[in-house]
Amino acid sequence: MQIKKIRIRNFKSFGKKTEIPFVSGFNVISGPNGSGKSNIIDAIIFCLGLHSSSKVLRADRLPDLIHSTDGKRVEEAEVTITFESGLEIKRRVKVTDKGYYSYYYLNGKSASQSDITRFLEKQGIYGDAHNIIMQGDVTRIVEMTPTQRRKIIEDIAGISEFDEKKEKALEELRIVKENTDRMDLVLSEIGRRLESLKKDRKEALRYKELSKRKEELKLELKAIKRKELIEKINRLKKDIERMSSERDRAFLKISEIKKEKNKIEKMADQLSKKIFEESDEKYRKLQEEISTTQIRIESLKKERELLSNEIKKLNSNKVQILLEISKIKEKIEEKRKNLERLHIQKISVEENLNELKSKIEEVTEKIKSLDSEETSLKDRTLDLKEHLDKLKSKKSEILRERDKNYEGIRRISIEIEELDIDRENIKREIKRLKERLLKIEGELKDLKKGISLKIREKNKIDDEIFKLRDLISELDEKIKSKEIELAKIRAEISAHESSLGRAVELILEADLPGVYGIVAQLADVDEEFALALEVAAGNSLSFIVVEDEECAIKAINYLKQIKGGRATFLPLNKIRKNFGRLSLDKDVLRLPGVIDYAVNLVRCEEKFRPIFNFIFRDTIVVDNIENAKKIMDGKRIITLDGEIIEKSGAMTGGSIDKRKRILLSKELKEKEKKISKELSRMLSEKARCFERLKIIEGFWENIQREIRDMEEEIICKKNEIKIIQAKLEDNFKRKTAIEESIKRKEAERFELGKSLEKIESEIKEINETEERIEKELSSFNRKLKSSQLPKLSEHLENLKNQYNVTREALIRIESEIERVEFELNQSERVLEEKEKTLKEIEKEIVNLKENIEQIGQEIRELIKKVEILREEEKNVSDSLKNLRNERDRLFERIREIEISERRIEYEFKNYEEKIEAKNEMIRELEAELSSLPEIEPKMEHSQALSELEKVERELSKFGDVNLKAIQEYELVKERFNEVISRKFELEKERKEIIERIEKYEKMKRERFFEVFDAVNENFKEIIARLTDGEGELYLDSEDPFSSGLHIRVKPYNKPVRKLEQMSGGEKSLIALAFLFAIQRYKPAPFYVFDEIDMFLDGVNVAKVAKLIREMSSKAQFIVVSLRKPMLEQADVIIGITIGRDHSSQVTGIRVLTTQ
């Protein structure tokens, strides 16, 4: 599979699309340095992906491979290789804004780099096959260490395959070792189990004997219990007779209290109705009328205050206007004086002007008396001067007109500026008034919203007054319900206390030192587990816990003295010593249906934990009897429904009568506390309702007062809004008038501007004419220079200049007079307007004072009206206050009666509950009595219990007794033999793996030497041809994988030397021989060499070229070279150079004749 041609586009130095054909033999690429020869080799590597690293391509990144000229780079580069078989591989690299991308194509279809790699490997082309030798590869071989050269042979031999197989076998060996170790542990465990089963078989018989005795003792305890139950029933019946008498007396008291309560409630209702009627009709009407009147008074006061503030503002404006009038008068007087001064100046200037005019006429007559020739020139000169004078006179008039226009524009601009200032002041005032208006409207909105909320709040309070009694009635019903519920719970607790034996009750009542209480009192359990724990514990829950045996002896002696019966005592010091800690099997808890050990379901103080360890021991709590059956062998089990299974296998169960609740649950205790708290809360809430009823009317009055104040403020805000709106309207009118005046002034200024443009044009024309006349006069004056006329003419000219200066001064004075007269007229007009405004302010002040007087008269009349209404309100309020006090007294009495009623009702219900509870207990005891055998006890209770404890204690020492120990022993023995057999099999497997590892090592060594010997033979043959001597490859130790690969050569007529001892050229030649030897062992369809002859002399280049020539008969060679011997041996020479556009291009292809 040889390369037919390569197409390059925009790759490195190839900027244009370039196609280079190759022949199947020896191809040489040649050209100047830097022309791009090696870039063709880079293109082949890039396209075939033979090196993953871009640094091999002499580029830091793939985008650097794209051609660029003058810093400008195209977006993509492309290389396509076509093989002799017609197959084609293409690779493209493209740069985008997000980065760069590389694409492969195989026969026109998109492919991945792995697809290309697999395809090339099928054709015998590998990335590490040394069929491509780049610049520096020869030097790299020379500089390699012996170990690195040996690794080249390993790679060619595929040694890594054997290493992987060896690693896999070692992993299998490790697993076999772990399994063998595990078998040893299993054998050890089974051996211990066999020993344990031997002991269990011996214990089984003893366990059966003790279980039988335990059942006999339980029967004896039932006989004792029957006797105690009969005594307890008799005591309960006596208690019921006593409680019935007390209950009847409480019932009579309740009837009397209810009659008195009903009577007082009727009186309180009548008073409430009367208070409500007076409050809703007469009193509220008075309140509303007073409120309305006060709102009107406050409104008038606010209005009067606003009018007074307005008068103050007007007075302030009046003073300001007076000051302005005074200033304007002073200004007018000053302008009149200035005007008089200007008129005097004008008269003086006019006199000077007339005098100059007479002198000019006199000089002119003298000039006319000269001879005719001079006269003609003089006449022309005089005509020109006269014309010039007229022009100057006209120019002066025009300048005067221009000055007037400028003065008019300046004056109008000043007036517009003043009007703008007035307009801005009005705008600021309008803005301030609008902001104030918005603020007041917002406040008014808030007030309306606030008054609406207050009215709703008032209505709510009215509703609350009517609903309070309903709420009190509801609370009464709830209180009664909670009292009944509390009585039932307390009766249940009382029943628990009365269910204890007489002896136990006597000990607990005696309050003896060292007595903690019965076992049940020291425990706290969840309701869910209470039944199971009571059945599991049995009578032990009524055992009395004491500090030590001394306390127990004192309690027993006390019972003997008072003949109080018998009881069982548990000395804490002894129990703690024997049952301080239990050893429980935690694996049991993972069995199906198991909840926990019974002892773990009890909450108690830590010092009492040994007591419950003693009572429950290793008893297991299971959810139902089905799950209990599955795990019953050798375990004491209790179900949530109360079925009990002994370790012996005995099972007790069936229906259970209502429990005596000896073991109170935490829920029952907390429920009693919770209901007591709720009852207390309800009583407090009822008391708060009465207090609220007492003060609610005070709330109503406060809210009514707030509503009245807010209504007054609303009226004031509305009045202020009207005043601001009036001021806004006036300011808008003034603003409109000013804006119209500004428009007129601007139009007038525009007309003056147009007139000025026309005047400036005329002045320009006059200046041009003056300049022309001045030139003519200058010519005439030169002709008249020798005559007597120049002096007269010069004198005449001076007089005329003086005349013109004086005339211009007169024009300026007249202009100033006009300006002063205009300003005087303006000031007089402003003075007239200010005096008019002053009269209007004085008139408005008089009107406002009249309004204030009228408002004051109305306020005085309204105040008298409020005083009359207040007096009437006080009379009604006193009456209502007395009625409320009387009603409050009745309510207080009702509360006292209700408290007394509830107390007695509670006593009555308590008696009933207790009687019912005791009757229920009697029924339960009689039912329990009927289930007990009618036999007389043969032993004392303590003696039977003591012996039973002794038997149970001995049984507990057995732990879990395995009654099937013999059968289980045989099964375990059989399992032991199976494990031993499995261990032997593992040992055999381990031996086989070790043999396999040794085999891999042997194959690895044989493969290495096979490749080494073949490459060495190739090297010997190639080195002999290249050096006319001999050479070989050799290892420095017997173990090839720990030694280095050395090269030893004996050139012709030279001693044997190692590679390291040779010159640079010799080293390069030997390195090439080594690479050729490898290539001969692992041939490829084509080879690519990049300047491998760089360090060789001419003779050696010729030898290498001849060798390549011979090898090219079997494979394709593409060689980059500049050396003549290499070019002479080539089949085809491809020339490469750099064009004017700095892009590599093919200069030609030369096909040589057959060598």
Secondary structure, 3 states (H helix, E strand, C coil): CCEEEEEEECECCECCCEEEECCCCEEEEECCCCCCHHHHHHHHHHHHCCCCCHHHHCCCCHHHHECEECCEECCEEEEEEEECCCCEEEEEEEEECCEEEEEEEECCEEECHHHHHHHHHHCCCCCCCCCEECCCHHHHHHHCCHHHHHHHHHHHHCHHHHHHHHHHHHHHHHHHHHHHHHHHHHHHHHHHHHHHHHHHHHHHHHHHHHHHHHHHHHHHHHHHHHHHHHHHHHHHHHHHHHHHHHHHHHHHHHHHHHHHHHHHHHHHHHHHHHHHHHHHHHHHHHHHHHHHHHHHHHHHHHHHHHHHHHHHHHHHHHHHHHHHHHHHHHHHHHHHHHHHHHHHHHHHHHHHHHHHHHHHHHHHHHHHCCCHHHHHHHHHHHHHHHHHHHHHHHHHHHHHHHHHHHHHHHHHHHHHHHHHHHHHHHHHHHHHHHHHHHHHHHHHHHHHHHHHHHHHHHHHHHHHHHHHHHHHHHHHHHHHHHHHHHHHHHHHHHHHHHCCCHHHHHHHHHCCCCEEEEHHHHCEECHHHHHHHHHHHHHHHHCEEECCHHHHHHHHHHHHHHCCCCCCEEEHHHHHHHHCCCCCCHHHHHCCCEEEEHHHHCECCHHHHHHHHHHHCCCEEECCHHHHHHCCCCCCEEECCCCEECCCCCEECCCCCCCCCCCCEHHHHHHHHHHHHHHHHHHHHHHHHHHHHHHHHHHHHHHHHHHHHHHHHHHHHHHHHHHHHHHHHHHHHHHHHHHHHHHHHHHHHHHHHHHHHHHHHHHHHHHHHHHHHHHHHHHHHHHHHHCCHHHHHHHHHHHHHHHHHHHHHHHHHHHHHHHHHHHHHHHHHHHHHHHHHHHHHHHHHHHHHHHHHHHHHHHHHHHHHHHHHHHHHHHHHHHHHHHHHHHHHHHHHHHHHHHHHHHHHHHHHHHHHHHHHHHHHHHHHHHHHHHCCCCCCCCCHHHHHHHHHHHHHHHHHHCCCCCCHHHHHHHHHHHHHHHHHHHHHHHHHHHHHHHHHHHHHHHHHHHHHHHHHHHHHHHHHHHHHHHCCEEEEEECCCCCCCCCEEEEEECCCCCCEEHHHCCHHHHHHHHHHHHHHHHHHCCCCEEEEECCCCCCCHHHHHHHHHHHHHHCCCCEEEEECCCHHHHHHCCEEEEEEECCCCCEEEEEEEECCCC
